[in-house]
Each structure stands twice: as C-alpha cells, then as structure tokens.
Amino acid sequence: MHERTQQNVLGELPAGDTRVVDRLRQQRRQRFVGRQRELAQLDQCARSDGPAVTFLHGMAGMGKSALLEVFEERLRARGVRALHLDARGFEPTPRGFCTALAGELGVQTAGREVGQAESALLSTEVMLALASTAGIAVLIVDHYELLRLLDSWLRADFVPQLPASVHLLLSGRHPPTTRWNTTDGWQTLVQGCALQALSEAESCELLERRHAPSSLVPAIVRFAQGHPVALELALAAAAERPGFDFDASDRTRVIASLAQLFLQDLADESVRQALEAACLVRRLGRSFLVSLLGPDAATQAMDRLAELGFVERTAEGLSLHPSVRQALEGELRAIDPVRHRELRRAAWQHMRQALASVGRAHLWQHAADALFLLEQDHIREAFFPSGRDLFVVERARDRDWPEIASIAASYDSLDGIAALEGFFRHARHAVHVARSERGELVAFYVLARSDQVPERVLASDPLIARWVDHYPNGNAPALLLRRLIAHPTHAARAEAYAACVLDLKRSYIENPHTTRLYAASSHPDAHPEWIPLGFQEQPELSVPGLARGGGPHSTYCLEFGSGGIFGWIGRLVDAQYESPQSFDSSLPPAETAPNPSPGFYLDEDLRRLIVDGSAVPLTPLLFNLLRYLSNHPSRVVERDELVQAVWGRGFVGSNVVDTAIRSLRKKLGAHASAIETVKGFGYRFSG
C-alpha cells in the first residue's frame, strides 16, 4: 500500500502525534537540495495552459522520486490535487493501470475481479472520476520505465480521453519515445524535463545536511561527480572506513567500488546478511528476512537498512538502488558463489509458497519477483528489458497493409498473405506493428485468443482453423500467435523483432490462466529462441501451401500448464533451483546419478544430453524429465508421479506429459526405445 493510501486508511492522528512515515518524509526533505530549474519546469503542470504530458527523465539514482515528493508538496500547498501511481505496484497492462488509478481516486473495485469484459467499464468510471475533480489535477506516474508495454496505449487511447484539466507527469529513466513528439498534434502538448547531476554547490549542501565531516566534503564531491547515490555511498563508506581515498573519476566505478567496500566493512552481521539478501531479490520483504534471521534480528536489520541513502522503503518492502544492487551481487557472486546460490535458492523457496497462494491483484508482482531470480537472461530480458526503446509497437492502421504484405511476401505464399489480410480486415485488434523512430514499419505480429477469432478469419485461414479445432474447450482460451516476422533485409530487424516479442508479453499478463500458446513458423530454424522457452513442434498441425514456395507453416506449442503463464514461470525457476528437498527426497545427488546408457548420458554441469558423442540441448523441463526417469530405472513411473516430481503441480493434463515424452524420444534419436510406454500406467526407463 502506498504511503498516501496508508494515510487515508489510518485517518488523522491526534495533534502533535506523528507516524514513522512522517519522519521518513522529513528525512527525505532534509536531504533534498537544489533542483530549482526542474521544479520551475514541473510547476507548469499545474497551469491550465500547461502541457498535457510531461516527461521527467534521468539516469537511475539521480533523485527523480525525491524531486516528485517535493513537487507534490508544492502542489498541495497551491490547492492542486496530486494523484500518484508507482509503476512497481501494478501489472503493466491497461487493466492494471486503470485498477491502480481507480484505487487512488477512490473508485470501488474491492471484491470484484476486473476481467477483460469489465476493463472498458472501469476505464469509463476512472474518466468520470477524473472529470469530477475541481480545478487542475496532476496525475504522476513514477518508475515509468517499467511501463514500456503501455506507452503506445497511453498515447493512443488513455491520454486523448483525459479531461483537459488533468495533466500527466511520467517519471522514468528514458526520454519520451519519438512518437510523442512526431505524431500530428502532440508536439505542443508534450514537454521533457531532463534531470542532470547536482552542481558542486548543491553536492556540498547535501553533504552538510547529512553532517559529513567538513574535511572530507571536497574529496567526496569530486569523487561522486554530482550523482546523489554516489554521494550517499561515499558518505557511508567514509563512516565505515575512515581514511578511505576518494580518488576516482568514473561514476559507474564509483558506485560499484563503494557498494562493495560498504558490504565488506559492515560490522553488524545481521545487517550484512540482510543487505546480501536485498541485493539478490527485486524487493526485500520482512517475511523472507524473518525466515533467514528470525523476527527480532529481521526487524532491526530492516530498520537499519532503511536509514541508508541507497535503500528505498516501499509498501512492498526494501529496494536497493539498481547500481548498488548490481555491484553488491557481483561482489557476493565472486567471493562466495556457494552462498550466492543458496541465498537465491532460499529466496525462491519462500517466493514459491507466496506465488501459489497470492490473489489475482498481486499476481504480477510475485511473478516479477520470480523472474528476477531467473538466470536465463534471454527470458528475463524479454519481460524486463534493460535497453532503451528503438521501436514503438502499436496497433496497425488502415494504411499499413501494403507494408505488412510486403514483409509477409518474403516468407509467405499468396494464400498465406491472404490469410493475414483476413486478420487485418476483420480482426485489426490482433495486428501490431513495430515502427522505427523515423516511422518505418519494420516488423509485425498477429496474436489472437482462440475464443475471439471471427468466423470470416476461420473461413479464410486454414492454420487458425486447425488450431481452434485442436484446442479443447476449457475454462481458459489459448493464445494464437499467427505471425511474428520482421523485414528480412532491414539493418535493425533483430531489434524490431525483439520489440514485438516484448509487446506480446502483455497478452500473457492479461490472460494469466491460459494454458497453451500456438505459434506459426515457416521453417524449423526460423525461431531458435523458442526452444529454450519450452516450445515443442507439432507436426500434425502443419498446413502446406502457406509458406513462400508452397511449403508448410509449422506449428509450435508452448504448454503453460494448469498454472497458466505464472505457473510456467514458476516451473522455469523450479528447474533452475531444483534440489532433492524441494522435489523428491529419493533423488540421489546429481553427481551420483547413473549413466542412462552407453550410447547417451546427461552432462549435469552443462545441463545437456550427450548422444553418441554429440551434444544435444535440452529445455529445463526435458532435462528434469530424463533425469527423473533415469534415476528410477526398470520400474514403471506413473504419469501422476512424473507430474508431481517434474512439473511440480497436481495436474497438467496427460497430453502435456505425452508431448514431453515424444519430444524427449526425438532428442534421444536411435536410443528413443530407452523410454518404454506401459499402457494404462505410465513409462519405464530401460536404458
């Protein structure tokens, strides 16, 4: 719960009483210095003729959140209503955004699940509540870099519907994408406000307010180069290690070296352990810390960490500055890799229990916690990219079809292009395009739900029709990724493709209970990144004649299982931090697992299969499946036992198990007979 919401719920305290949150605010105000130019620019948001949208942007640790807090106080002093959303607290979807805003406005959403059918109604209620606000109101969204999936929706759908009296302030690490400044009509309604480093005078003032020894102030100022977090770290290092030589020039090296030094010299062991835990997780909650340290030590450690200038206390727990987190984790990984992994494993075991019981409203935060622990960078990067957007992904427009057809012609036959045109004409909501900063259409994707495909599309697209017919009727629809392709010769085709991949993740989040994703590919090697994610080819679903030259469009399926998208994420992390205690106590240690056969064996260190001397990559699921079977040779392993031990769920559907076994046999090649089917019971490994 946000600090502002806490105040509303708890009510007013008697005169003279204060809360801890009030003391925290006072401390932050005391540390705030300078920024008069930026405040003057932000003040324009409170004017009736001010910009409709303002972007406050600057690198991590530059003090954006502190500036927003001071700015909100100025708004309240002028009688201007300030609404504050923290992007870390809700899922990056239109539904998540509107639900969070409804809570800030007092629109009742408690007790009801906001499904897709209610999203439009909720958006209308939010707009009516905003319109009822007297005078100017400023809607502030902090940590906007986490809402990259919503950028096009905000520009094209949300902001145009805002009452003219409501101005939007978006605060994040990156400047606005070019579409905000190049789309007709927006140029005069958008302003940018870049947050720069503190001046030498402002840096000295901040250190004086923090009671820094006057003899060290000049050296610390030179050392930190105006970066607020570097100033805080330098001051903390000076307190822990008197006589430290502040001789450095690179700001990144400053933060890294000071963070490492601070960890090494921290005297309080419980605080040190808490700081180590905090650098490994997205957010450090008290319950996890209690499991590590016990209740009393956990409370003291959290209070001590909250006093540090590079640690932020939020409603969800403690969060380290990203630069500090990266530096501390790198140091821990280098000097004590065993403890590094054990702490991450302990964090996941704690989160796994929470993920299994959390409600829909908080599901995305817990899934984000799990993704943060995932060591497969390509998956984590797909959900939380670290780079700046080079492409804007948005719904296709009327004039986009010639460019879409031109890209498709490099991969598809005339029949295949005609099938895509059916989507463009009759299901435009499913077609999204990636545009460069110059407005070039470089890639596109077509994604629909199995229960929302128009009859005209089913009649014109045999592949979609086969998918819909193949998917069993259930409580949750399947997602149908009909096409995902980029211009074959464009220099930035890989970046455009990646932008589309990122954007379609929003559909995963909006449909958390879907159990399957179908995806089309022109040839087996077209999407090599799919295999590590768990996609399996389904040859029986291929349709000839759709690819260029008359070839087939192959079908790949990703089984999310009964837990949906977040259950799939959980299983990915399960496979990474697997241990005998968390799966099956009868499993022997990895190093003593028997070799399945003279012709093939599992390489435990590299998590791959060696078949007749050649390395064969395995997904985490297939690796764990083969290891479990090979550790229980010559006996029948029932499907339910496999599901519990490998998938970690009570039910995923027998077809999911059968599909995985078929894929594993395909990997084994000539040794596929090592896995024998025992009809009516399960499987026997006879290698």
N, C-alpha and C positions, 0 to 999 in steps of 0.2 A: 504494500500500500504506500502510495506517495505521501511525502511529508504533509503536503497541503490537504490531502484527503484525511490523513490522521487527525489533523487539527479540527476538521469539520465533524468527524465522528466523535471525537472525545469531548467536543464542546469547549467552552471558555473556562479557564481556571479562575479561581478567586484572585482578586487584585493582589499583586505582589508575588504570586507564585509563577514559576517558570518550569518549562519542561527541558529534558535533555536536548530535544531537537532545537529549542530556542537557543541553548548555549552553543550548539554546533553552528547554528546560523551566525551567531555573534562572532565566533572564532573565524568563520569564513569571511565575514565582513571586515574583520580586523586585518586579514591577510590581503584584502583586495586593495590594489593601488593602481593609479593611472587610468588608462583606457578612456580618457575624456573624448577623444575623437570618435571612437567607436560608439560610445554612449550617445553622443550627439546625432550620429547617423541612425542609431536604433530608435531614437526619440521620434523620428519621422513616422514610425509605425503607428504612433498614437494620434497622428493628424488625420483629419477627414480626407485631405487630398494626398495622403501619404501613399507609398507603394502598396500594391495588393499583396506582394510576396517579397520578403527579404531573406537573403541567404547570408547567414553568419558562418564563416568558414575559416579554418586554420588547422595546423597540424596538431596531433594528439598532445595533450598536456599544456596547451597554450593558454588555457584558462577560459574556455568558452562557457562552461557551465557556471563558473563563478560570475562571469560577466552577466549571464542571463538572470542570475539571482538578484544582483544589484539592479538590473534593469526592471525586473518585476516590482521591486520595492518602489522604484521611481514611478511606475505605472499606478500602483496602488495609492501613492501619495497624491497623484493627479486625479484620482477617481476613475481610472480606466480599468476595466475588467481584464485580467490576465488569466488565460486558460493554459495549462501546462501539461504536455504529454511527454513522457520519457519513452523513447522507442525501444529501450531494453525491456519494457514491461508488457509488451503485447506482440502477437504474431504479425509478421509483415504482409498482411492481406487487407483488402478493403473492409472486410468484416471485422478484423481485429482492430483496425484504426477507428472505425465508427463505434465499436463497442467501448474502446478506451475513452473516446471523446464523449460518448453518452454518459459514462461514469463521471467525468469531470463536470458535465453540465447538469447532472442530477436526473437524467432521463432513466427511468426504471428499466433495468434489464435483468435484475436478480430473479432467479428461479426459472428462467427460460433459456433454452438453448437457441442461440442465434444461428440457424441454419441458412443455407443459400436462399431459401424461399423468403426468409424474413429480412435479408440484408437490405433490400430496397426500401422496405418499410422503416427499418432502423435509420437508414440514411435520411429519409424524409423527416423522421422525428428529430434527428440531430439538427437538420437545417432549420426546422421550425423553432427549436430551442435557441439556436444562434440568432435567428431573426428577432426573437423577443427581447434580446439584450438591448438595454437602453444605451445610446451613445456608441462610441468606438470600443471594440473589443479586440484584443491581440491573442491569437492562438499560437502558442510557442511549442515547437517540437524539437526536443533535444536528442542528440545522438542520431541525427538524420541519416548518417552513413549506413545505418542498419536497415533502412527502408528503401534500398535501391530498387527493390521489386515494385514499389508503389510510386516511383517517380512519374511514370507516364500516366498512371491513373489519377494522381493528384492534379497534374497539369491539364489532362483532357476531360476529366469527369468531376472531380471534387471541387477544385478551386473555382471553375466557372459557375458553380451553383451556390457559392458562398454569398451571403448578403454583403453588399458593398461596405457596410460598417464593420466587417470582420476582416482583419488583416492577418496574414500568415507569416510567421517568423520560423524559418527552418535553420537549425544549427547543426553543423556537421564538419567533417574533415575536408570535404571536397567542395569546390565552387559549383555553381549550377551547371547542369548539362546544357549543351548548346541549344537544344530545342526550346528552352525557356526564353532565350534571347533572340532566336531566329524565327520562331513561329509568328505569323502575322498578328499584330495587336498586342503581343506580350512585351515588346521591347520597353515601352514606357511604364509598365506596371511592375517590373521586377528590378530590384537593386541588390547588389552584392556588397558585403562588408567583410573584408579580409582582416583577420586578427594576426598582428605581427608580434615579434618579440618585444619584451619590455625594454625601455631605454635604460641607460646606465643609472640615471637618477631614480627611475621607478624601481629598478632592481635593488638599489641601496635602500630605498624607503621600505620595500617589502622585508628585507633582512633586518632592518631596525625594528620593525613591528614584531618580528619574530625573536627579538632580543639576541641577535647574533653578536658575538664579540666584535667590537669595532676594529680590532687589529686584523680580523680575517675578512672583513667585508670586501675590500678591494680585490683580494685574490679570488674570492668566491664569485664576485661579479664577472671578472674576466673569465673564470672557469665555465660558468653557466651560459654566458652569451645571451642573457635575457630570456632564457627558457624557464618558466615558472617551476616546472617539476625538477629541472636540474638544480635550481636554486634550493628547493626543499631538500633534495637528496644531498647536496653539498653541505648544507647546514647540519643534516642528520649525521653525515659522515664525520664532520668536524667534532660533533658532540661525542661520538663513539670512539674516535681515534684522534686525539689532539696531536697536532704537528703534521697532519696529512698535507702532502704537497699538491696544491691545486694547480697543476701545470698541464693543461690540455687545451686543444683547440677545436676538436671535432665534437659537436653536440651529442651525436649518437654514441660516441665512445665515452663521453662524459657520463651519460645516463647509465650505460652498461657497466662501466667500471665502478661507479658509485654504488649502484644496486648490489653488485657482487661484494663489494667491500662491506656494505652495511650488513649483508647476511652473514658474512664471515665473522664479524666482530660483535654480533648481537649477543649480549651476555645472558639474557633470560631465555632458558631452554624452551619453555612452553611457547613464548612469543616467536622464537626461531622456528619451531615446528609449525606454528600457525601460519607464519609467513611462507614457509616452504609449501604448505598445503594450498595457500592462496595463490601461489604462482602457477599451480598446476590445473586450476579449475576456472571456469568462466566467472563464477561467483562463489564466495565462501560463506555458507550458511552456518548458523550456530549448531544445528543438529549434527552436521558432519564433523565439526570441530569437537563436539562433545564425545562422539564415538572415538576420536583419536586421543583426547586429553582428559576426558572427564568433565563434569559440569562446572566445577569451580575454576579450574585452570582455563577452560574454554572461555568463560565469561571474562576473566581477567585479560586473556590474550586478545580477545576481540576488542575490548576497550582500549588496550594499548595500541593495537594496530590502527584503530580508528583515529588516533591522535596524529598519525604520520601524514605528512603532506601529500604523499603519493598514493594514499589509500582513500577510497571514497566509500562512505557508508550509505547504502540504499535500502529500500524496503525489502529487497531480496537477500541482503547480506553485504559482505565486503567485496569490493572490486579494486584490484590493483591497476595502476596506470599501465597501459599496454607495453610501453617501453621498459618499465621496471619488471613487469611480469616476464617478458621475453628474456631479459638479462638474468633474472634470478633462476628461471627454469634452465637456461643454458648452463649456468654455473652448477646447479644441482645435478643435471644430467652428466656433466663432465666429471665431477669429483666423486659422485656416488650414484652410479646408474642403477644399482640394485634398489636403493631407497627410492629413487625417482620412479621406477616402475611400480614398486609396492604401494607407494602413495597414490599413484594413478589407479591402480587396481582397487585399492580401498575406496577411493572416491567413486569409482564406477559401481562397486557393490552397494554403496549407500544410495547412489542415484537410481540404480536399477529398481530398488524397492519403491522409491518415490514415483518412478515412471509408471509402475504397474498400477498404482492406486490414485494417481492425480486426476482431477477433473478436467473437462474439455477446456475451461477458461485458462488453465495454466499448463496445458499440454505442450505448447510450443516452447515455453521457457525451459522445461525439463528436457525436451528433445535437443534444444540448443546446448544445454549442459552436456548431454551425451556426445553430441557431435564435437564438442570442444576437446573431448578425451580421445577422439578417433585419430589414430596415427596414419591413416590413409589420406594423405594430403589432397589427392585429387577429388575425394568425396567431400571433405571439409571445405575445400576451396569452392566447390560447386554451390554449397549452401551459404557460405560466408566469405565471399571473395575479398582479397586484400587490396587488389589494384583499383585504379580509377576507371570509371566507365569510359570506353571509347565509342560505344554504340548505344543508341536508345532503342529499346524494344517496345513496340506499341501495336495496337490493333491495325490491321490492314485497312487502307482507304480505297475508295472507288477507283482511283487512277492507278493503283498499284498492280493490277492484274498483269499488264504486259511485262513488267519486270519480274514478277513471280513466275510467269510462264517461261520467260527467257532462262531463268536459273533452272527451272524444272526440266527444260529441254535438254540440258546437259546430262541428265540422269534418267529421264522417263520417256516412254513412248507416247504417241499421240493419245492412246487410251488412258495412260497414266496421268497425262496432263489434263484430260477431260474430267477424270475423277476428281482431281484437285480443284478444278473450276467449279464442280458441283458444290464443294465446301465454300468456295469464295462467293458464289451466288446465293446459296441457301443457308449457310451456317457461318456467316462472316465473323461471328464472335470467336470462332475456333482458329482463325488465321491471324498470326502475329508476325511482324517483320522487324528486322534489325537494320537501323539506319546509321550511317556514319555521321560524323559531325558536319560533313558537307551535304548531308541529305541523301546519300546514295543508299539504295536498298541492296544489301549485300547478302542477307540470309533470311530465311523464314522457317516457321514451323506451324504445323496444323495439329491441334490437340483438342479432343472432344471427350465427353463422357458417353458411355455406352447407352445410357437412358435418355440422351439428348440429341441423338442423331436424327435429322429429318428424314422422312420417307424418301424424298427426292434424292438425297445423298445415298441412301441404302440402295436405291434402284440403279444409280449410276456408278457406284464404286464397289466392285466385287470383293475387294480385300476387306473393306469396312464391314460389308455384309457378312463375310465369313467370320470375322472377329465377333460381331454381335451375336451370331448364331452359335459360336463356340462357347461364349462365356455363359456359365449357368446363372439363372436368375437367383439373386441373393439379396441381402439387405443393403449392400453397397455396390454401386456401379463400378465398372472397370474404366480405366483411363486409356484412351486410344491415341497414340502418337502416330498419326498417319504419315507425317513427313517432317524431317528436320535436316535441311541441306543449306549449304552456302554456295556462293558464286565460285566456280571451280578455279578461276584464274585471278581473283582479286587478291591483292597483297595482304590484306587483313582478314581473309576469310576465316582463319582459325579464331581470331578474336570475336568476329561476328557470330560464329557458331557457338562459342563459349557464352556469349551474351544471351543467346536463345536458350541454351541449357539452363542458365541461371534463372531466366524469366519463367520457364515452365515449372520450376520448383514451386512457384506459388500455387499451382494447381494441386501439387502434392499436399501442401499445407491446408488448402481449402477443402480437400477431400481426404481427411485423415484416416477414414475407415475403409477406403478402397483396398481390395486385396490383390489386384493384378494390374499390370501395365503392359499393353501390347504396343509394339513399335515396329515400323516398317524399315527395311534396309534393301538397297538394290543388289548388294553382293555381300558375302560373309565378312569381308575385311573392311567394310565401309565405316564401321563404328567400333574400333578396337577398345575404346574406353568403356564400352558397355559390359564386357565380360567380367572385369573385376567387381562390378556392381552387383553381379548375380544374374544377369540376363542369360536366358537359355534359348537356343534356336528351336523353333517348332516347325520342322519340315512339312508336316501335314497341312499347315496353314498357308503355305506359299501359294501365290497366284501368278501364273505365267502371263506374259504379254504386257505387263505394266512397265517394266524397265526398258531403257533405251536398247534397241536391237531385238526386242521381243522377249528378253529374259524375264525372270520372275522377280517379284517383290517378296523377299523372305520376311518371316515374322519372328521376332524375338520377344520373349515374355519375361517379365520380372515379377516374381511372386512375392508380394509383401507379406502374405500370410494373414492369419486371423487378427493380428495386432495392427494391421494397416501399415502406413508409412512409418509411424513411430516405432512399431514393433520391429520393422525391418532395420531401422537404425539401431535399435537395441541389440538385435542379433549380430550386427556388424561389430559392435563394441564387445559383445559377449565373446565372439570368436577371437578378438584381439587380446582380451584379458582373461581368457579361459584358464581355469585351474581345477584340479581334482575336487577341491572343496565346493566350487560353485557349480559343477556339473555332475559328475558321477564319481563317488569315492572309490569305486572299484577300478578306475583307470590307473594303470601304472604310470610312473613318471615318464616324460617324453623320451628321455634318453634310453629307457629300457624297453620301449615298445618294440615288439618283434618285427623283423622284416617280413612283409606280406608274401613275397615270392622271390625266387632267384631272378625273375625277369623284371621286377619292378619293386620299388621301395619308396618310402616317404622320407624326404630330406627335411628333418624337423627344424633345422636352423633357418633355412631359406623358405620353408613352408611351400614346398613344391613336390611334385611327383617325378620320379626318375623311372622312365620306361625304356627298357633295352638300351640303357646308356644315355638316353636323350631326356633333357629336362622338359616337363610338361607343366605349365602354370595351372594352379587350381584356385578357384574362389575360396574364401574362408569357409563357406558352407560345405563345399565338396571336400576340402581338406579335412574338416572335422568329421564329416560323414565317413570317409575312408578310414580315418584313424580309429574311430569308434568300432567299425566293423572288424578291422584288423586286430584290435585289442581283445575281441571276443570271437576268436576263430572256432570253426567247427560246430557252432551251436546256432540255433535259429533265433534271430533277433526280431522281435515283433515290431510292427510299424509304430505302435504307441510308444515303445521304449526308445526308438530312434527319434521320434518327435520330441520327447521329453529331454533326451540327452543332447541332441544336436541343435534342434530349433529352440529349445527352452520354453516351449509353450505346450499347453494341454491338447490343442487341436490346431492343425494347419491344413487338413484335407489330404486324403490319401493320394490324390493326383499330384500334389506337390512332392510327396515322397517318391512316387513313381518317376516323376520327371527328373528329380535329382539323381536317382539311381541310373536312369538311362544316360544322363549326362556323364556320370562317373564311369560307366562302362565304355562310353565313347572315348573318354580320356585314356582308359586302360588299353584300348586298341585290341591287340591279339590276346590280351590277358583278361578280356571282359568276363569270361566264364568264371573267374575267381569269385564273382558275386552271383550266387545262385538264388533264384526266386523259389520260395516254398509257398505254393498257392494256399491261400486262406490263412496264412500265418505271418510271413514276413520274408526275411532274407538270411542266407547262410554264407559266411565268408569261408572259402576253402582254399585259400592261397597256400 
